[in-house]
Amino acid sequence: MGKIHLLDDNTIDKIAAGEVVERPASIVKELVENAMDSGADAVTVEIKGGGIDFIRVTDNGCGIAEEDMPNAFMRHATSKISSIDDLESIASMGFRGEALASIASVCKVTMISKQPGELMGHKLCVDGGVMGDIEDIGAPDGTTIIAAHLFFNTPVRRKFLKTAAAEGNTIAELMEHLALGRPDISFKFVQNGNTRFMTSGSGELKEVIHRIYGRDAVRSVIPVFREIDGIKIDGYLGSPAMNRPNRNFENYFLNRRYIKSDVLSRSIEEGYKGYMMQHKFPFCVLHISMDSAEVDVNVHPSKMDVRFHDREGVFDKLSRGVSTALHEQEMIPESEGEGSIKPVITDTPEPFEKARTAAAPAAEDDHNSPSVDHNRHYVDQSGHSDRDIFEVDFSNGDEAEVKDFKPAPAPVVKKPAPAPIPEDPWKNAQQLSMLPVERVISANARKQYNLLGCVFNTYWIFSYQDKVYFVDQHAAHEKVNYERLVAQHEKAKIYVQQLAPPIIVSLSHSETDILNEYKQELEELGFTVEEFGGNEYALSTVPMELYKKDSASLFLEILNDLGLRGGGKAPGVIDRVLATMACKAAVKGGDVISREEMDTVLDELLSLKNPYHCPHGRPTIFSMTRTELEKKFKRIVS
């Protein structure tokens, strides 16, 4: 081994930056989180060249004092915590004191900041870790940080970045998550001169969902407000019809911080169990609040990974909250068509607009008043507008120079302090609760059904009030069978049928391994299997529901299903086998059944907690309104 020597500070800073600054999105995340911690209620992010060439983050927060500006770029310098004990109750987004130092070591950084009440702002430039002098500059209250030419001094790292388009899309996705996490902050994201999206900062999460995911998403979400043993769940669940092929649309925030967690993902998906088809994942935007002492966010500089003190407890409480919220909703989807109600979404103001309109509400109607800016710009004491704050000059080679416009003095419009974050976002939760309505799937409504018949020997049709309903006979019967089998298993009353003589089945080596692994669970469900010699086994009992079926083929199918998908823990194995048994015992599409049998299945279906989906996630029922039907026949023309 060679001689051990100490690294210089410049090298140490660049190595440390590798953990914090992985790509342009890392810079945006750290700067926006600092803006959020500053009390800002409006944040604008502008990027060029995918953030590789240029990033500008502007906020209207508390600003940074002149004497603190150099300290902000020191490693492990922070205003968020002061001792190790503070890590037990972190309420801020940032706390490590690494971000600005790491960013400044691999970028050309300019900081411009002004605190409320000061006449002038101040500017500090840091070029690859080398700090310049502080200069006075006209600026509005708050902070602007410009990071240009990422990795200009570490070309090896720069070449591993993706294309500008790909890096820009990553930042856009990050900004969406930040906006969903803080609907009380107005966010504006500008990419290459084009505004990608804006939010109003009204505090309405549904408005942000509309801005990011569109009208159809807003029409299909279910509100959820729950508090279970110290864990608060607040937000929206997508209807099962909004399923996705991956987890990219699972948005969850822990104490307002966007994170990724296997525990939270699996618990949400467990809550959707029975509503979602296999290999499909839900859409959701959930804010989860819990005691910060019960979770460790200091796992990685990205703060995307967390550790829970009680993983099992968090899993159980969140899955129960999701499941309960879904169970309380009528889950009968309507056929798609015209005439759906559109959500009422107000126009989104520019960032800082709330502060501008609050500054002089009465004067806005006075078109002769010299104190009103009719272009709705905020103007600070030095005469600077929030839209035209600074000019960035790239004409001098690779050097990015920030220039002050220095316009003529303008009348003073005082900007009030940012509104504080509500102490308890749950105060208005009950106002958003849905009014109780009688469900279609209920015993009382059942008395008013008009069962019209069956088409294609598969789909039952009945009318109720102003809708027509279609029921898939196989999915409905499968669901009824499944719930009956689950109840029997929980009471240890699975009914079995003796086979005389036993059925002999031949198993491959892999099937034998699966049988040996899950033999106890299969016996609990009514399958008795004994060795018969060689690779043959005797099947002597089967569950009663499968007695008149092809027992040997069904048994082999169950083994194959367990081999393909696995069962995991015992409850998962049993549930999977019960679902398969329910499916095989149910009537099939095309089977002819009587009116009495339809009535019997419908009566049982109505008694279930979740009658809307079969155990594999397929819908059992959907509806069409009379209005939609009349539009098809052009009785109504819209």
N, C-alpha and C positions, 0 to 999 in steps of 0.2 A: 504494500500500500504506500502511496506517495505521501509526501509531507503534508500534514494538516495545517491549514491556514484559514484565517478569518476572511469572510467575504466583505467587500465594501458595501456601504449603505445602498448605493445605486443598484447593485446586483441583487441585494436582499429585497429591495422594493419590487423589482421586476419578477422575482420568483414568487413573492407574496401575491402579486397581481394576478398570477396565473390561476389562483384559486377563486378570486373574486371576479375578475374580468375574463370570462371565457369567450365572449362574443359581444357585439354591440348591444344586444338585448340585456346583457348583464349590467351595462352602464345605465341604460334607461331605467331598469328596475331599481337600482340603488338610488339614482337621482330622484325618481318619482317618489320613492318611499321616504326620502329625506324631506321632500316637499310636503308630503302628507303629515309627517311628524311635526312640521313647522306650523301646523294649524291652518294651512291653505284650504280655501274652499273652491279654488279654481287652479287648474294645472294645464299648461299647454306643452305638448311635445312635438318637436319638428325634427325630421331626419332627412338626410340626403345620402344617396348612394348606399342605401340599406343600413345607414348608421355608421358605416365605415368611414365615410368622408366627413360627416357632420351630424351632430346631435345637439339640440338646444332644448332645455327644460326650463320653463318659466312658471313661477308660482306667485301667489299673492299672500304668502305666509308672513311670519314674524320678522324675517330677514336676519342677517348676521351682522353683529357689531364689527366695526372696522378693526379693532384690536384682536378679534377672534378669527378673522379671515385667514391669516397664516396658520394658526393652530388647526384649522379645519382640515388642512392637508398633511398634518402629521399622522403617522401610523398610531393606531390605538388611542386617538383623541376623539372624544364623543361627548355630547351633552345629554345623552340618553341614560347612562348609568354612571355611578361613581365608585361602586365597590362590587365585590363578588356576590354579596347578599342581594343586590338588585336583580341578578339573573333569575331569582326565584319568582319574581313577579313582573316580568317584562310586559309593558303595555304599548311600547313604541314598535314601529316597523323595523327600525335599525337600532343597533346597540353595540356592534363590534368595533366601530371606529376604524375600519379598514378601507371603506369604499373610496373616499375621495383621494386618499394617498395612493391607492392602487390604480385608480383611473388616471391620476395625474402623472404617474410614472410611465404610462404607455400611450399618452395622448398629449395634444396641445390643448390645455384647459384654460378657460376664462371664466372667472366668477364675478358677477355684478350683483350687488345687494344693497338694499336700503331698508332701514327700520322705520316704523311709523313715527312721525314727529320729527325726523331728520330732514334737513333742507336738501342735502345732496346724498347721492349714493356713492359707492366705492367699487373700484375694479381692481382685480388681482389676476395676473396671468401666470400660469405655471407651464413651462415647456419641458415635457419629459422629465418631470421631477425637479427642475430648476425653477425656483420661485423668483418672480420679478418684484417690482415696487408697487405699492398700493397707490392708485390714482383716484381723484374725485371724478364723478360722472353723474349726469342727470339720469334718474331712474325712478320708476314707480316703487311703491312699497312691495317688498318681497325679494325673491332671489331668482336670478337667471344664471344657469351654468351651461357653457358651450364646451363640448368635447369634440375636437376635430382630429382627423388623420390618425385613426386608431392603429396601434402597433407600428407607427412610423419608425420607431427605433428598435423594433424587434421583428424584422421581416420574416424570420422563420415562423413565427406565430401567425403573422398576417396571411401567409399563403395557405394556411389550413382553414381559413374562413370560407364559408360558402359564397355563392353568388350574391350580388347586392339584392336581387329580388328575393332570394330565400331568406337572407338576414332581415330584410324589411318585413317579410311576412311573419317572421318570428316575433319581431317587435310589435307588429299589429296585434298578434294573438296575446302577447303580454299586456298590451294596453287594454284589450277587452277584459281580461281577467281583473286588472286593477280597477276598471270602471265598475264591473260587477261587484267587486269587493267593497267599494265605497260609493254607493249611489248618492250620497250627500255631498260629493265633490264633483264639480263640473270639469270634465276632461275633454280636451280637444287634441286630436292626433292628426298631424299634417305630414304627408310623405311626398317628397319631391314637389312641393308646392301645392299639392292637392289634399283637401281635407278628407280623411278617410272616415272619421266619425266624430260626433260631438255628443256630449250628454249635458243635461241641464243642471245637475246637482240638486235636484228637487228632493232627493231622498227616496224617491219611488223606484224600487228595484224593477218593477214591471216595465217602467219606461226605458230603463237601460237594456233590459232583455229585448224590447222592441227595437231599439236602435241597433243592437248587435246581431240579433238572430231573426228579426223580421216579424211581420204581422202574424204569420201562421203559428209561430212559436208562442206568441202571447195568447192566442186563442186556445191553445192546447195545454196550458200550464195549470197546475192545481196548487193553491196556497197551502202552506203548512206552517203552523205555529205550535210548538210543543216545548214543554219543560219537563224533563224526566230526570229526577234525582241529581239536580245540579247541572245538567247539560241542557242548553237552550238550542232549539232548532228553528230557524226562521228562514223562509224563502219560498221557492216554488219547485214543484216536481213536475216533470213532463208526463203527459198521459202515456200509457203503454204504447199507443200508436206512434209515438215520437221516437221509437227505439232506433239505435244506431249500431253499426257493425263493430264499433270500437268504443273506448272509454274517453274519447276526446271531448265529449259533450257533458261529462260529469264535472261540474264546477262546484267545489266546496271550499269554504273559507273558515279557518279556525281562528277565532278572536280577530276577525277582519283580515287575516293573512291568507293569501292563496297558497295552498300547499298541495303536494301529492302524497297520498298515503294508501298503502294496501289495506290497512285496517278500515279506513273510511270508505274506500271503494267497495270492498267486499260487504261491508255492513249495509250500504245503500242498495247494492244488488240483492242482498238477502231480503231487504224490505220489499223489493219488487218481485220476489219469488212467487210464482203462480200467475203473475201478470205479464211476464216477458218470455218470449220464446228463447230457446237455447241459443247461445252464441250471439245474443243481442244485448245491448246495454242501454241504460236509461239516459235521458236528458234531465239535468237538474241544476239548479242554482241554489245552494244551501249555505246559510251562515250559521256556523256552529260556535256557541260560546260556552266556555267552561273555565274553571279556576286555572289561572296561568301556572300555579304551582303544581298542577297535575300533568303538565306537558312540558317537554324540553324542546325548545326551538333552537338551541345552540348546538346543533348537530353538524352543520356544514355552513360555510360562508354564504351559500345561496339562500339559506333559511327556508328551503323548499321541503326538507325532510324534518320530521319531528318524531319524538318518542313519547308514548303515553305511559303513565304510571300504571294504569289499569286498562290494558288493551281489551281484555274480554268484556269489561264493563262498558267501555265506550262502544264496542261493537254491538253489544246487546241493546243498549239504550237507543243508539241511532237507528238500528234496523227496526226496532219496535216503533219508533217515531214515524219512520217512513211508511211502514206497513199500516199503522193505524190511520194515517192521513189518507192513504189510498183506499182503505176499507170504507171510509166515511163518504166517499164520493160515488156518485152514479157513474158507472164505467161503460155505459152502452154507447158505442161510437155511432155517429150519424154518417149517412152516405155523403160523400163530398159533392158540393154543388155551389150554386150562387146564393146570394142573399144572406151570407153569414154576417153577424154583427162585427163591425170593425172596432178595435179599441180606440178610445179617445186619447190621443197623445198630443200634448202641447208642443209648439215650436220650441226648439232648443236654442237658448241664447248663447251668444259668444261667451267664452270664459271672461270672468270679471264683471259680467253684465249685472249679476245680482247686486254686487257691491255698488256699481254705478247707479242703478235705479234706486237703490236704497239711500244713496247719498243726497239726492235732491228730487224726491218724488213729486212735490208740488210744482216745482219749476218746470217740469217737462212740458206742461201745457202752455207755458208762456213763451211763445216763439220770439218775443222781443227781448227776452232775458239774456244778458250777456254771459251769464254763468252756465248756460246750457250748451252742451256739445250735441248738436242735432245728428251727428254721425254715430252717436251712442258709444263714443270712445271714453274710457276713463282717462282723465288728465291729472297728472300729479302736480306737486308744488313747483316743480321745475319746468312744467309745461310739456311733459312727455306723455304721449299716447300709449295705451297698452298694445295697440296693433302695430305701431311703428316705433318700437323701443330702441332697437339697435341695428346698425348696419354691419354686416360681416364682409370684409374685403379680402378676396382671395387673389387679387391681382399681383401681389408681391410673392410670386412663386408659391411655395408650400406654406408660407406664413399666413395665418388667419388673423387679421387685425379687426378688432371690434371698435367701431367709431360711434361717437355720440352725435346725434343729429343736431342738437342744440337749436331747437326752434325758438321763435319769439315767445316771451312769457305769456302764459295763459292764466285765466282766472282760476282761483283755487276751488277745487271740489274735493272735500274731505271724504276719504273712504273709511267706513267704519271697520272696526276689528272683525276678523272672520268669525262667523257663528261657531260657537263651541260644539263639539261632537255631543249629541244627546247622551245623557248618562244612562238612560234605559231605553233602547230602541223598541222595547216591547210595550210601551205605554199605549200605543195606538193599534196594537195587533188585533185586539178584539173588534175594532171598528171595521177591519177588513174581512172578518169572518163572513161566510156565506149564510144567508138566511135559510132555515130548514125548509125543505120541500119534500112532498111525498115521493118516494121512489117508485119507479116502475116495478123494480124487483122487490115486492113486498106483499104480504098476505092480503092486505086490504085492496091493493091495486089488482091483485090476481082475480078477485071476484068480478072485476069489470072487464077482464080480457075477453075478446071475441076471437076464439080460435077458428081461423078460416080454413085451415087444411095444410097440405104438404105439397111441395113441388119437387120434381125430380127424385122422389123418394129419399130426400136428403134434408130439405129445408122446410121447417114449419113456419107458418105465417099467422100472426095474430095482430089485431088492432087494439089500441088503447088510447083514448082521448083523441088527439090530433096527429097520431103517429102510427106507422105500420112497422112491425117488428119481425125480423127474420132470425130464426134459431137454427143452428147447425146441430142436427140430432146426434151425431157422433160426439162432437165436442161437449155438448150438454150432458149426455149420458156418461161420458168418460169422467167429467167433473163430479157428477153425482156418485159414481162408483169410487172414485179416488177418495172423496171425503168420507164415505162410509168405511172404506178400508183403513184409513188413518184412524178413525174413531175406534174401530175394532182393535187395531194394534195397540192403541194407547190403553185400552181396557184389557189387553191380553186376551182377546176373544176372537182371534182369527179362526174362522171355521175351515176345517180341512176335510178332504174326501179321500178315503182309502181306495187305492187302485188294486184291483184284483183281476188278473195277476199284475204285478209291478211292470212298469214300462222300462225296457232296457235301452239305454242310450250310450253311444260311443263318444268319448271325449278325446280331443287332441291334448297334447302336453300343455299347451297354454290354457285350454279350457279347464284342465285338471288343476292347474295352479290357481286359477280364479275361483274354482269351487272350494279348494282348500282354504283360500284366504277369506272367503265370505260365507263359509258353510254355516256358521252360527246364526248369522243374520237371515239366511235363506230358511233355516229351520224355524226361526221365529215367525216367518211369514207363511209357513205351511208346507214347505218343500222338504221331504225326507228322502235323502239320497245315500245309498250304501254302495260300497265296492262290490262288484259282481265278478271280478276277475279280469286281469289284463287292463285294457283301457275302457272297459265297459262298467257302467254303473246302473243300479236299479233305483228307479224313481217310484216310491211306494205310496206317497201321499202328495197331494197338490191342494192349493187353496180352492175352496168351494166355487169361487167365481170362475175358475178356469176348468172346472171338471169336464164339461162337455166340449171344450175346445181341444185343439191338437196339443195336448200337454207336453209332449216331447219337444216339438218345434218351439213352443213358447218358452220352455225352460232353457233351451239352447240359445234362443234369442236374448233372454235375460242375461245369460253368461256373456254373450258377445257384447251386449250393451255395457256391462260392467267393465269388460276388457278394453273397450274403445275409449270410454269416458272416465273410467275409474269411479270409485265410490267415496273415497276419502274416509272420513270418520263414519262410525256406525249409523248415525241418523241419516247421513247423506246416502248411504247404501240402501237403507230401508225405504227412504222416500223415493229414490229412483226406481226401485223394484215395484213399489206400490203404484207409481205412475204408469209403468209398463203394464202391470196387471190390469189396472183400470182401463187402459186403452184397449187391451186385447179382449176384455170382457164386454166392451160397449158395442152397441149396434153400430153398423157401418153405414156410410153413405150408400144409398141404393137399396138398403133393407126396407122391406115393407112392414110398417107397424100400425097398430090400430089407434083410433082416437083416444081410447082409454089409456093406452100406454103413453101417448103424448102427454095427457093430463097428469099421469103419475110422475113422469120425469120432471115436468114443469113444476109440480108441487114440491118435489124434493129440491129442485134447483133453487127455488125461492127461499128455502130454509138455510141456505149456505151463507157463510160470511163473505166469500168472494165468488159469486156466481158468474162473473163476467169472462173468465178465462179458464181453459182446460189446464191440467197440471203441466202441460208443455208450453203454455203461454198463448195458444191460439184463442181468438175470441169465440165466445159461445153465442153471442147475440149482437145485432146491430139494428139501427132504426133508420127510417126515412120519414121526414115530416110531410104532412099534407101539403104544406106550401111548396116543398121541393117537388112533390109529385105533380102538383098542378102546374108548376113551371115546365116540367117535361112535356106536358100536353098543351103548353102555351095558353093555359087559362089565365096565367099571370105572366106578364111580360115586363121584365125589369130592364 
